[in-house]
Structure formats: structure tokens, C-alpha cells
Amino acid sequence: GTIGAGWWDVECHGDTPPWQEMQQRHPVFYAKWRQDPLRRRFPGGESYMDVIQRLEGVLVEVEMSTRPVLLVSHISVLQLFVAYFKGVP
């Protein structure tokens, strides 16, 4: 599964999901997601916590590296790495 698999992959462009449009199109899911955005699974996909757990091994390797590291991935994965290294919850 992937975060964002759904209508916004096809209809929306940009670096961040269209939260306002999600609220309008899927108000029930949006309300549940707002209660726990880290653990709420996206329809047909995974939660941010699922991604974090899946990437834990890579994260450890990056942290242990003594040389510069280049990460190439999907935007959601890169956003999680940036948030982690900036200390943003």
C-alpha cells in the first residue's frame, strides 16, 4: 500500500495532499484522520506510522552513516525523513 493512493494521485498535483478537498469529499474519513493522523490508514493504503515502521531499518542505516547520504523516494517518505531529522512530530 501507499499513502495517497486514490483520487488525489490522479486529480491533484503538488507536494502536499489536498486536505481541504479531502474534508469536502470524504468528511467521515477526514474527521477520523484528524483524530489520529499518525495511525489512521488511508483507504486502500497505509498510515504514516506504517510507513515509519517500514522505513525503520533504512533510518538506522542513514543515522549510522559517516558519509553524506542521498535518499530518492516518494514525497511522503521524504517528508517523513525530513520531519524526523528536524525533530518535528
Backbone atoms as SQL, in Angstrom:
CREATE TABLE atoms (id INTEGER PRIMARY KEY, chain TEXT, resi INTEGER, resn TEXT, atom TEXT, x REAL, y REAL, z REAL);
INSERT INTO atoms VALUES
  (1, 'A', 1, 'GLY', 'N', 0.810, -1.190, 0.000),
  (2, 'A', 1, 'GLY', 'CA', 0.000, 0.000, 0.000),
  (3, 'A', 1, 'GLY', 'C', 0.852, 1.251, 0.000),
  (4, 'A', 2, 'THR', 'N', 0.231, 2.338, -0.353),
  (5, 'A', 2, 'THR', 'CA', 0.944, 3.608, -0.360),
  (6, 'A', 2, 'THR', 'C', 0.074, 4.697, 0.218),
  (7, 'A', 3, 'ILE', 'N', 0.690, 5.655, 0.837),
  (8, 'A', 3, 'ILE', 'CA', -0.055, 6.822, 1.286),
  (9, 'A', 3, 'ILE', 'C', -0.460, 7.603, 0.058),
  (10, 'A', 4, 'GLY', 'N', -1.714, 7.994, -0.015),
  (11, 'A', 4, 'GLY', 'CA', -2.174, 8.819, -1.111),
  (12, 'A', 4, 'GLY', 'C', -2.712, 8.060, -2.299),
  (13, 'A', 5, 'ALA', 'N', -2.741, 6.740, -2.262),
  (14, 'A', 5, 'ALA', 'CA', -3.281, 6.003, -3.386),
  (15, 'A', 5, 'ALA', 'C', -4.770, 6.301, -3.475),
  (16, 'A', 6, 'GLY', 'N', -5.175, 7.000, -4.485),
  (17, 'A', 6, 'GLY', 'CA', -6.579, 7.344, -4.610),
  (18, 'A', 6, 'GLY', 'C', -6.782, 8.531, -5.527),
  (19, 'A', 7, 'TRP', 'N', -7.901, 9.233, -5.342),
  (20, 'A', 7, 'TRP', 'CA', -8.300, 10.294, -6.255),
  (21, 'A', 7, 'TRP', 'C', -7.275, 11.404, -6.369),
  (22, 'A', 8, 'TRP', 'N', -6.562, 11.763, -5.276),
  (23, 'A', 8, 'TRP', 'CA', -5.677, 12.920, -5.413),
  (24, 'A', 8, 'TRP', 'C', -4.424, 12.606, -6.209),
  (25, 'A', 9, 'ASP', 'N', -4.061, 11.318, -6.344),
  (26, 'A', 9, 'ASP', 'CA', -2.932, 10.973, -7.203),
  (27, 'A', 9, 'ASP', 'C', -3.232, 11.316, -8.656),
  (28, 'A', 10, 'VAL', 'N', -4.497, 11.231, -9.010),
  (29, 'A', 10, 'VAL', 'CA', -4.899, 11.470, -10.394),
  (30, 'A', 10, 'VAL', 'C', -5.292, 12.925, -10.624),
  (31, 'A', 11, 'GLU', 'N', -6.043, 13.516, -9.698),
  (32, 'A', 11, 'GLU', 'CA', -6.628, 14.834, -9.914),
  (33, 'A', 11, 'GLU', 'C', -5.837, 16.004, -9.348),
  (34, 'A', 12, 'CYS', 'N', -4.957, 15.755, -8.417),
  (35, 'A', 12, 'CYS', 'CA', -4.271, 16.851, -7.726),
  (36, 'A', 12, 'CYS', 'C', -2.767, 16.772, -7.957),
  (37, 'A', 13, 'HIS', 'N', -2.161, 17.919, -8.025),
  (38, 'A', 13, 'HIS', 'CA', -0.724, 17.988, -8.233),
  (39, 'A', 13, 'HIS', 'C', -0.118, 18.892, -7.170),
  (40, 'A', 14, 'GLY', 'N', 1.054, 18.573, -6.736),
  (41, 'A', 14, 'GLY', 'CA', 1.722, 19.370, -5.721),
  (42, 'A', 14, 'GLY', 'C', 2.405, 18.478, -4.712),
  (43, 'A', 15, 'ASP', 'N', 3.072, 19.113, -3.774),
  (44, 'A', 15, 'ASP', 'CA', 3.864, 18.378, -2.805),
  (45, 'A', 15, 'ASP', 'C', 3.098, 17.980, -1.549),
  (46, 'A', 16, 'THR', 'N', 1.923, 18.533, -1.344),
  (47, 'A', 16, 'THR', 'CA', 1.154, 18.199, -0.151),
  (48, 'A', 16, 'THR', 'C', -0.241, 17.729, -0.547),
  (49, 'A', 17, 'PRO', 'N', -0.784, 16.789, 0.214),
  (50, 'A', 17, 'PRO', 'CA', -2.141, 16.324, -0.084),
  (51, 'A', 17, 'PRO', 'C', -3.153, 17.465, 0.070),
  (52, 'A', 18, 'PRO', 'N', -4.207, 17.434, -0.707),
  (53, 'A', 18, 'PRO', 'CA', -5.239, 18.484, -0.657),
  (54, 'A', 18, 'PRO', 'C', -6.205, 18.253, 0.506),
  (55, 'A', 19, 'TRP', 'N', -5.789, 18.631, 1.708),
  (56, 'A', 19, 'TRP', 'CA', -6.571, 18.345, 2.904),
  (57, 'A', 19, 'TRP', 'C', -7.973, 18.949, 2.852),
  (58, 'A', 20, 'GLN', 'N', -8.107, 20.186, 2.373),
  (59, 'A', 20, 'GLN', 'CA', -9.445, 20.812, 2.330),
  (60, 'A', 20, 'GLN', 'C', -10.378, 20.052, 1.393),
  (61, 'A', 21, 'GLU', 'N', -9.854, 19.626, 0.272),
  (62, 'A', 21, 'GLU', 'CA', -10.690, 18.871, -0.655),
  (63, 'A', 21, 'GLU', 'C', -11.047, 17.501, -0.075),
  (64, 'A', 22, 'MET', 'N', -10.109, 16.883, 0.643),
  (65, 'A', 22, 'MET', 'CA', -10.417, 15.608, 1.295),
  (66, 'A', 22, 'MET', 'C', -11.540, 15.803, 2.305),
  (67, 'A', 23, 'GLN', 'N', -11.499, 16.905, 3.039),
  (68, 'A', 23, 'GLN', 'CA', -12.540, 17.184, 4.027),
  (69, 'A', 23, 'GLN', 'C', -13.906, 17.296, 3.350),
  (70, 'A', 24, 'GLN', 'N', -13.960, 17.882, 2.164),
  (71, 'A', 24, 'GLN', 'CA', -15.222, 18.039, 1.444),
  (72, 'A', 24, 'GLN', 'C', -15.692, 16.718, 0.830),
  (73, 'A', 25, 'ARG', 'N', -14.774, 15.979, 0.222),
  (74, 'A', 25, 'ARG', 'CA', -15.146, 14.747, -0.468),
  (75, 'A', 25, 'ARG', 'C', -15.395, 13.575, 0.476),
  (76, 'A', 26, 'HIS', 'N', -14.632, 13.518, 1.567),
  (77, 'A', 26, 'HIS', 'CA', -14.692, 12.373, 2.477),
  (78, 'A', 26, 'HIS', 'C', -14.739, 12.854, 3.925),
  (79, 'A', 27, 'PRO', 'N', -15.826, 13.524, 4.323),
  (80, 'A', 27, 'PRO', 'CA', -15.879, 14.129, 5.661),
  (81, 'A', 27, 'PRO', 'C', -15.756, 13.123, 6.809),
  (82, 'A', 28, 'VAL', 'N', -16.290, 11.926, 6.655),
  (83, 'A', 28, 'VAL', 'CA', -16.213, 10.927, 7.730),
  (84, 'A', 28, 'VAL', 'C', -14.760, 10.480, 7.911),
  (85, 'A', 29, 'PHE', 'N', -14.107, 10.132, 6.803),
  (86, 'A', 29, 'PHE', 'CA', -12.701, 9.733, 6.901),
  (87, 'A', 29, 'PHE', 'C', -11.853, 10.887, 7.435),
  (88, 'A', 30, 'TYR', 'N', -12.077, 12.081, 6.938),
  (89, 'A', 30, 'TYR', 'CA', -11.286, 13.235, 7.359),
  (90, 'A', 30, 'TYR', 'C', -11.406, 13.459, 8.869),
  (91, 'A', 31, 'ALA', 'N', -12.602, 13.347, 9.402),
  (92, 'A', 31, 'ALA', 'CA', -12.802, 13.533, 10.846),
  (93, 'A', 31, 'ALA', 'C', -12.032, 12.476, 11.639),
  (94, 'A', 32, 'LYS', 'N', -12.066, 11.228, 11.175),
  (95, 'A', 32, 'LYS', 'CA', -11.326, 10.166, 11.851),
  (96, 'A', 32, 'LYS', 'C', -9.822, 10.388, 11.702),
  (97, 'A', 33, 'TRP', 'N', -9.381, 10.817, 10.537),
  (98, 'A', 33, 'TRP', 'CA', -7.963, 11.077, 10.305),
  (99, 'A', 33, 'TRP', 'C', -7.461, 12.206, 11.205),
  (100, 'A', 34, 'ARG', 'N', -8.256, 13.246, 11.390),
  (101, 'A', 34, 'ARG', 'CA', -7.850, 14.372, 12.239),
  (102, 'A', 34, 'ARG', 'C', -7.680, 13.940, 13.702),
  (103, 'A', 35, 'GLN', 'N', -8.415, 12.926, 14.118),
  (104, 'A', 35, 'GLN', 'CA', -8.291, 12.425, 15.495),
  (105, 'A', 35, 'GLN', 'C', -6.944, 11.738, 15.723),
  (106, 'A', 36, 'ASP', 'N', -6.410, 11.081, 14.691),
  (107, 'A', 36, 'ASP', 'CA', -5.136, 10.363, 14.826),
  (108, 'A', 36, 'ASP', 'C', -4.443, 10.281, 13.467),
  (109, 'A', 37, 'PRO', 'N', -3.880, 11.400, 12.993),
  (110, 'A', 37, 'PRO', 'CA', -3.283, 11.412, 11.658),
  (111, 'A', 37, 'PRO', 'C', -2.071, 10.493, 11.514),
  (112, 'A', 38, 'LEU', 'N', -1.401, 10.178, 12.590),
  (113, 'A', 38, 'LEU', 'CA', -0.226, 9.313, 12.514),
  (114, 'A', 38, 'LEU', 'C', -0.603, 7.851, 12.270),
  (115, 'A', 39, 'ARG', 'N', -1.726, 7.408, 12.843),
  (116, 'A', 39, 'ARG', 'CA', -2.085, 5.987, 12.782),
  (117, 'A', 39, 'ARG', 'C', -3.282, 5.654, 11.883),
  (118, 'A', 40, 'ARG', 'N', -4.033, 6.654, 11.442),
  (119, 'A', 40, 'ARG', 'CA', -5.208, 6.396, 10.605),
  (120, 'A', 40, 'ARG', 'C', -4.748, 5.965, 9.209),
  (121, 'A', 41, 'ARG', 'N', -5.197, 4.806, 8.795),
  (122, 'A', 41, 'ARG', 'CA', -4.831, 4.312, 7.463),
  (123, 'A', 41, 'ARG', 'C', -5.687, 4.986, 6.398),
  (124, 'A', 42, 'PHE', 'N', -5.026, 5.357, 5.319),
  (125, 'A', 42, 'PHE', 'CA', -5.736, 5.911, 4.176),
  (126, 'A', 42, 'PHE', 'C', -6.463, 4.776, 3.471),
  (127, 'A', 43, 'PRO', 'N', -7.642, 5.047, 2.891),
  (128, 'A', 43, 'PRO', 'CA', -8.392, 3.985, 2.211),
  (129, 'A', 43, 'PRO', 'C', -7.529, 3.307, 1.137),
  (130, 'A', 44, 'GLY', 'N', -7.390, 2.004, 1.236),
  (131, 'A', 44, 'GLY', 'CA', -6.608, 1.253, 0.266),
  (132, 'A', 44, 'GLY', 'C', -5.109, 1.440, 0.423),
  (133, 'A', 45, 'GLY', 'N', -4.679, 2.036, 1.535),
  (134, 'A', 45, 'GLY', 'CA', -3.254, 2.309, 1.698),
  (135, 'A', 45, 'GLY', 'C', -2.790, 2.068, 3.110),
  (136, 'A', 46, 'GLU', 'N', -1.825, 2.875, 3.522),
  (137, 'A', 46, 'GLU', 'CA', -1.236, 2.701, 4.836),
  (138, 'A', 46, 'GLU', 'C', -1.218, 4.021, 5.589),
  (139, 'A', 47, 'SER', 'N', -0.934, 3.931, 6.859),
  (140, 'A', 47, 'SER', 'CA', -0.841, 5.125, 7.694),
  (141, 'A', 47, 'SER', 'C', 0.594, 5.637, 7.674),
  (142, 'A', 48, 'TYR', 'N', 0.777, 6.838, 8.203),
  (143, 'A', 48, 'TYR', 'CA', 2.136, 7.353, 8.332),
  (144, 'A', 48, 'TYR', 'C', 2.956, 6.450, 9.256),
  (145, 'A', 49, 'MET', 'N', 2.333, 5.921, 10.309),
  (146, 'A', 49, 'MET', 'CA', 3.040, 5.022, 11.219),
  (147, 'A', 49, 'MET', 'C', 3.463, 3.745, 10.505),
  (148, 'A', 50, 'ASP', 'N', 2.623, 3.229, 9.613),
  (149, 'A', 50, 'ASP', 'CA', 3.000, 2.058, 8.818),
  (150, 'A', 50, 'ASP', 'C', 4.270, 2.346, 8.025),
  (151, 'A', 51, 'VAL', 'N', 4.331, 3.514, 7.418),
  (152, 'A', 51, 'VAL', 'CA', 5.498, 3.888, 6.622),
  (153, 'A', 51, 'VAL', 'C', 6.725, 4.023, 7.515),
  (154, 'A', 52, 'ILE', 'N', 6.559, 4.666, 8.664),
  (155, 'A', 52, 'ILE', 'CA', 7.671, 4.842, 9.597),
  (156, 'A', 52, 'ILE', 'C', 8.228, 3.480, 10.013),
  (157, 'A', 53, 'GLN', 'N', 7.354, 2.555, 10.351),
  (158, 'A', 53, 'GLN', 'CA', 7.809, 1.226, 10.765),
  (159, 'A', 53, 'GLN', 'C', 8.506, 0.498, 9.617),
  (160, 'A', 54, 'ARG', 'N', 7.993, 0.667, 8.413),
  (161, 'A', 54, 'ARG', 'CA', 8.599, 0.020, 7.250),
  (162, 'A', 54, 'ARG', 'C', 9.982, 0.594, 6.953),
  (163, 'A', 55, 'LEU', 'N', 10.177, 1.871, 7.268),
  (164, 'A', 55, 'LEU', 'CA', 11.435, 2.542, 6.948),
  (165, 'A', 55, 'LEU', 'C', 12.443, 2.519, 8.093),
  (166, 'A', 56, 'GLU', 'N', 12.097, 1.900, 9.196),
  (167, 'A', 56, 'GLU', 'CA', 12.966, 1.949, 10.375),
  (168, 'A', 56, 'GLU', 'C', 14.395, 1.477, 10.077),
  (169, 'A', 57, 'GLY', 'N', 14.539, 0.389, 9.340),
  (170, 'A', 57, 'GLY', 'CA', 15.866, -0.120, 9.007),
  (171, 'A', 57, 'GLY', 'C', 16.680, 0.863, 8.179),
  (172, 'A', 58, 'VAL', 'N', 16.025, 1.496, 7.221),
  (173, 'A', 58, 'VAL', 'CA', 16.695, 2.497, 6.387),
  (174, 'A', 58, 'VAL', 'C', 17.106, 3.688, 7.238),
  (175, 'A', 59, 'LEU', 'N', 16.227, 4.103, 8.130),
  (176, 'A', 59, 'LEU', 'CA', 16.512, 5.233, 9.007),
  (177, 'A', 59, 'LEU', 'C', 17.751, 4.971, 9.861),
  (178, 'A', 60, 'VAL', 'N', 17.850, 3.767, 10.411),
  (179, 'A', 60, 'VAL', 'CA', 19.013, 3.408, 11.221),
  (180, 'A', 60, 'VAL', 'C', 20.278, 3.476, 10.371),
  (181, 'A', 61, 'GLU', 'N', 20.211, 2.958, 9.149),
  (182, 'A', 61, 'GLU', 'CA', 21.378, 2.995, 8.255),
  (183, 'A', 61, 'GLU', 'C', 21.795, 4.439, 7.944),
  (184, 'A', 62, 'VAL', 'N', 20.819, 5.305, 7.707),
  (185, 'A', 62, 'VAL', 'CA', 21.123, 6.712, 7.418),
  (186, 'A', 62, 'VAL', 'C', 21.757, 7.367, 8.646),
  (187, 'A', 63, 'GLU', 'N', 21.190, 7.129, 9.808),
  (188, 'A', 63, 'GLU', 'CA', 21.735, 7.713, 11.035),
  (189, 'A', 63, 'GLU', 'C', 23.157, 7.236, 11.322),
  (190, 'A', 64, 'MET', 'N', 23.468, 5.997, 10.993),
  (191, 'A', 64, 'MET', 'CA', 24.787, 5.444, 11.275),
  (192, 'A', 64, 'MET', 'C', 25.831, 5.821, 10.220),
  (193, 'A', 65, 'SER', 'N', 25.389, 6.332, 9.107),
  (194, 'A', 65, 'SER', 'CA', 26.320, 6.664, 8.027),
  (195, 'A', 65, 'SER', 'C', 27.258, 7.795, 8.436),
  (196, 'A', 66, 'THR', 'N', 28.514, 7.641, 8.109),
  (197, 'A', 66, 'THR', 'CA', 29.502, 8.684, 8.388),
  (198, 'A', 66, 'THR', 'C', 29.791, 9.523, 7.153),
  (199, 'A', 67, 'ARG', 'N', 29.139, 9.206, 6.054),
  (200, 'A', 67, 'ARG', 'CA', 29.290, 9.961, 4.812),
  (201, 'A', 67, 'ARG', 'C', 27.936, 10.523, 4.413),
  (202, 'A', 68, 'PRO', 'N', 27.912, 11.536, 3.547),
  (203, 'A', 68, 'PRO', 'CA', 26.621, 12.078, 3.078),
  (204, 'A', 68, 'PRO', 'C', 25.777, 10.975, 2.432),
  (205, 'A', 69, 'VAL', 'N', 24.470, 11.089, 2.589),
  (206, 'A', 69, 'VAL', 'CA', 23.531, 10.103, 2.064),
  (207, 'A', 69, 'VAL', 'C', 22.540, 10.806, 1.154),
  (208, 'A', 70, 'LEU', 'N', 22.251, 10.209, 0.021),
  (209, 'A', 70, 'LEU', 'CA', 21.233, 10.714, -0.894),
  (210, 'A', 70, 'LEU', 'C', 20.048, 9.759, -0.848),
  (211, 'A', 71, 'LEU', 'N', 18.874, 10.282, -0.468),
  (212, 'A', 71, 'LEU', 'CA', 17.655, 9.487, -0.442),
  (213, 'A', 71, 'LEU', 'C', 16.796, 9.859, -1.640),
  (214, 'A', 72, 'VAL', 'N', 16.371, 8.864, -2.386),
  (215, 'A', 72, 'VAL', 'CA', 15.482, 9.068, -3.524),
  (216, 'A', 72, 'VAL', 'C', 14.252, 8.209, -3.272),
  (217, 'A', 73, 'SER', 'N', 13.091, 8.859, -3.206),
  (218, 'A', 73, 'SER', 'CA', 11.877, 8.116, -2.881),
  (219, 'A', 73, 'SER', 'C', 10.654, 8.942, -3.239),
  (220, 'A', 74, 'HIS', 'N', 9.502, 8.450, -2.832),
  (221, 'A', 74, 'HIS', 'CA', 8.241, 9.167, -2.993),
  (222, 'A', 74, 'HIS', 'C', 8.181, 10.320, -1.999),
  (223, 'A', 75, 'ILE', 'N', 7.380, 11.319, -2.315),
  (224, 'A', 75, 'ILE', 'CA', 7.313, 12.533, -1.498),
  (225, 'A', 75, 'ILE', 'C', 6.917, 12.248, -0.054),
  (226, 'A', 76, 'SER', 'N', 5.974, 11.348, 0.189),
  (227, 'A', 76, 'SER', 'CA', 5.543, 11.065, 1.558),
  (228, 'A', 76, 'SER', 'C', 6.685, 10.504, 2.391),
  (229, 'A', 77, 'VAL', 'N', 7.472, 9.621, 1.809),
  (230, 'A', 77, 'VAL', 'CA', 8.611, 9.042, 2.513),
  (231, 'A', 77, 'VAL', 'C', 9.635, 10.130, 2.816),
  (232, 'A', 78, 'LEU', 'N', 9.922, 10.975, 1.839),
  (233, 'A', 78, 'LEU', 'CA', 10.893, 12.052, 2.045),
  (234, 'A', 78, 'LEU', 'C', 10.405, 13.031, 3.110),
  (235, 'A', 79, 'GLN', 'N', 9.110, 13.325, 3.119),
  (236, 'A', 79, 'GLN', 'CA', 8.560, 14.222, 4.138),
  (237, 'A', 79, 'GLN', 'C', 8.728, 13.627, 5.533),
  (238, 'A', 80, 'LEU', 'N', 8.545, 12.334, 5.658),
  (239, 'A', 80, 'LEU', 'CA', 8.727, 11.689, 6.958),
  (240, 'A', 80, 'LEU', 'C', 10.187, 11.746, 7.406),
  (241, 'A', 81, 'PHE', 'N', 11.115, 11.537, 6.484),
  (242, 'A', 81, 'PHE', 'CA', 12.532, 11.641, 6.827),
  (243, 'A', 81, 'PHE', 'C', 12.890, 13.067, 7.248),
  (244, 'A', 82, 'VAL', 'N', 12.416, 14.051, 6.515),
  (245, 'A', 82, 'VAL', 'CA', 12.698, 15.452, 6.857),
  (246, 'A', 82, 'VAL', 'C', 12.127, 15.774, 8.232),
  (247, 'A', 83, 'ALA', 'N', 10.899, 15.368, 8.490),
  (248, 'A', 83, 'ALA', 'CA', 10.279, 15.622, 9.794),
  (249, 'A', 83, 'ALA', 'C', 11.090, 14.963, 10.906),
  (250, 'A', 84, 'TYR', 'N', 11.539, 13.740, 10.689),
  (251, 'A', 84, 'TYR', 'CA', 12.313, 13.041, 11.704),
  (252, 'A', 84, 'TYR', 'C', 13.616, 13.794, 12.017),
  (253, 'A', 85, 'PHE', 'N', 14.351, 14.147, 10.979),
  (254, 'A', 85, 'PHE', 'CA', 15.654, 14.788, 11.204),
  (255, 'A', 85, 'PHE', 'C', 15.526, 16.236, 11.687),
  (256, 'A', 86, 'LYS', 'N', 14.391, 16.868, 11.456),
  (257, 'A', 86, 'LYS', 'CA', 14.159, 18.201, 12.007),
  (258, 'A', 86, 'LYS', 'C', 13.572, 18.134, 13.417),
  (259, 'A', 87, 'GLY', 'N', 13.170, 16.946, 13.836),
  (260, 'A', 87, 'GLY', 'CA', 12.562, 16.797, 15.159),
  (261, 'A', 87, 'GLY', 'C', 11.132, 17.283, 15.235),
  (262, 'A', 88, 'VAL', 'N', 10.450, 17.253, 14.089),
  (263, 'A', 88, 'VAL', 'CA', 9.047, 17.697, 14.017),
  (264, 'A', 88, 'VAL', 'C', 8.150, 16.491, 14.260),
  (265, 'A', 89, 'PRO', 'N', 7.205, 16.592, 15.197),
  (266, 'A', 89, 'PRO', 'CA', 6.320, 15.438, 15.457),
  (267, 'A', 89, 'PRO', 'C', 5.365, 15.151, 14.312);
